[in-house]
Amino acid sequence: MGEIIFYSENNAKGRALGSLNDYPGQAFNFLRGGPVANDEARSLKLVNVREGCLIQLFDHPRGSLTADWCQIEVLKSRPEYVVPSFELKFEDEFVRVAFFHKNGLDGRVSRVEVD
């Protein structure tokens, strides 16, 4: 099973804020608790996260698409992979990251969903 680790600074630097596994069907509203404090995460590290895993991060605690959000799709698993910011749109052989901008997501994440 893979692990998703959240960090307080970009490029998976600063404090490790918490983590969750890559098991599908998870959803956490950080205002109600969960593995990460509300409005702190700025980046993450994927550790052996399974191919096909879909991670969605939201500014809105209920996952509304009217605020900033980011979707990370794991295309190929690897021992470690850093997503340096939630405000980037890019693709390589390991991940496809899409960012939907309103006013910024880094340091404002209030919800995560894993499928």
Protein Blocks (a to p, Z undefined) as FASTA:
>chain_A
ZZddddfbehhiajdfbdcdfbehiacdfkngcjbdehkbfbdcdehiaehiacdddfbl
nlpakbccdddddfbdcfbdcdfbfkbccddfkbccddddfkbpghpafbdcdZZ
